[in-house]
Amino acid sequence: MSDQVSDTGIITKIDGNYATITIETTDSCKDCGIRFLCSPGSDKDKIITLENTIEAKVGDRVSISETSNILLKLSFLQYGLPLIGFLLGIIIATQINIKLQPIELYQFICGLLGLGLAGLISYLIIKKMAKKPSKFFTFKKI
């Protein structure tokens, strides 16, 4: 569990128990491993919605911290799941008795199909995670 401040932002909207925080885009955003969880806002600012546990008000400046091992989870979704899909495609192609020659090409094509399907599943899962209020971060007033 990390308590490292990842960035600062300003609360732009309060909706019930949730606060919408606008984070100014910096050069480090393009290299950020969790950039998929921030929704792009106006002027390329990043927007994240978190539970308002500190009863912050609109206009408050806050620091955002990671509360879980989200980088590990996202890395698995981005790299591990597609790799598993690729390997499963090859294994399934090996189990099916099709007399295509060369068989390795057929297995490779099935592996690519598995990779594409798993990549699409990963993309949809991450996109769904980005639309929900984040449970992977917390914030404090500055």
C-alpha positions in Angstrom: 0.0 0.0 0.0 1.5 3.2 -1.2 1.0 6.6 0.4 3.0 8.4 -2.2 1.5 11.5 -3.6 1.0 11.0 -7.3 -0.3 14.5 -8.2 -2.4 17.5 -7.1 -5.7 18.7 -8.4 -8.6 21.0 -7.8 -12.1 19.9 -6.9 -14.4 21.1 -9.6 -17.7 19.3 -8.8 -19.4 17.6 -5.8 -22.1 15.1 -6.6 -23.5 13.5 -3.4 -20.6 11.6 -1.8 -18.3 11.9 -4.8 -15.9 14.7 -5.7 -14.7 15.3 -9.3 -11.0 16.4 -9.3 -9.4 18.1 -12.3 -5.7 17.4 -12.6 -3.6 19.5 -14.9 -1.9 17.4 -17.6 1.9 17.4 -17.3 4.7 15.9 -19.4 4.8 13.0 -17.0 1.1 12.0 -17.9 2.2 10.4 -21.1 4.5 8.0 -19.2 2.1 7.3 -16.3 1.0 3.7 -15.9 -2.4 4.6 -14.6 -3.3 7.3 -17.2 -6.2 5.1 -18.4 -8.1 5.7 -15.2 -8.2 9.5 -15.8 -10.9 10.7 -18.2 -9.8 13.5 -20.5 -11.5 16.8 -19.7 -11.4 20.2 -21.3 -8.1 21.5 -22.4 -6.6 18.0 -22.0 -7.0 18.2 -18.2 -7.5 14.8 -16.5 -10.6 14.2 -14.5 -11.0 11.6 -11.7 -13.9 11.0 -9.5 -13.3 9.8 -5.9 -15.4 9.3 -2.8 -15.4 12.6 -0.8 -14.3 11.2 2.5 -12.9 14.5 3.8 -15.9 16.6 2.9 -14.0 18.8 0.6 -15.7 21.7 -1.2 -15.5 22.9 -4.8 -12.3 24.9 -5.3 -10.3 23.0 -2.7 -6.7 22.0 -3.7 -6.0 18.3 -2.9 -3.2 15.8 -3.2 -4.0 12.4 -4.6 -2.5 9.2 -3.3 -2.6 5.6 -4.5 -4.3 3.3 -2.0 -3.7 -0.1 -3.6 -1.5 -1.9 -6.0 -3.3 -0.6 -9.0 -0.2 -0.6 -11.1 0.1 -4.3 -10.7 -3.5 -4.8 -11.6 -3.3 -2.6 -14.7 -0.1 -4.2 -15.8 -1.8 -7.6 -15.7 -4.7 -6.3 -17.7 -2.5 -4.5 -20.3 0.1 -7.3 -20.7 -0.7 -10.5 -18.9 -4.2 -11.0 -20.2 -3.3 -10.5 -23.8 -0.3 -12.9 -23.3 -2.6 -15.5 -21.9 -5.0 -15.0 -24.8 -2.1 -15.5 -27.3 -0.9 -18.7 -25.6 -4.5 -20.0 -25.3 -5.0 -19.4 -29.0 -1.9 -21.4 -29.8 -2.9 -24.2 -27.5 -6.5 -24.4 -28.9 -5.1 -24.4 -32.4 -2.8 -27.3 -31.5 -5.8 -29.3 -30.1 -7.9 -28.9 -33.2 -7.0 -31.4 -35.9 -7.0 -29.3 -39.0 -4.8 -30.4 -41.8 -3.5 -27.0 -42.9 0.1 -26.6 -43.9 2.2 -25.1 -42.5 0.6 -25.9 -39.1 2.8 -23.3 -37.3 1.3 -20.5 -39.4 -2.2 -21.7 -38.4 -1.2 -21.8 -34.8 0.3 -18.4 -35.0 -2.8 -16.9 -36.6 -5.0 -18.5 -33.9 -2.6 -17.0 -31.3 -3.0 -13.6 -32.8 -6.8 -14.0 -32.7 -6.6 -14.9 -29.0 -4.3 -11.9 -28.4 -6.8 -9.6 -30.1 -9.7 -11.0 -28.2 -8.0 -10.8 -24.8 -6.7 -7.2 -25.7 -10.3 -6.2 -26.5 -11.5 -7.6 -23.2 -8.7 -5.8 -21.3 -9.6 -2.5 -23.0 -13.3 -2.9 -22.1 -12.4 -3.7 -18.5 -10.1 -0.7 -18.2 -12.7 1.6 -19.9 -15.3 0.4 -17.4 -13.0 1.0 -14.5 -12.3 4.5 -15.7 -16.0 5.4 -15.8 -16.7 4.4 -12.2 -15.6 6.4 -9.2 -12.1 5.3 -8.4 -11.4 3.1 -5.3 -7.7 3.0 -6.1 -7.0 6.5 -4.9 -7.7 8.8 -2.0 -7.1 12.5 -1.5 -6.2 15.0 1.2 -6.6 18.7 1.4 -3.5 20.8 0.9 
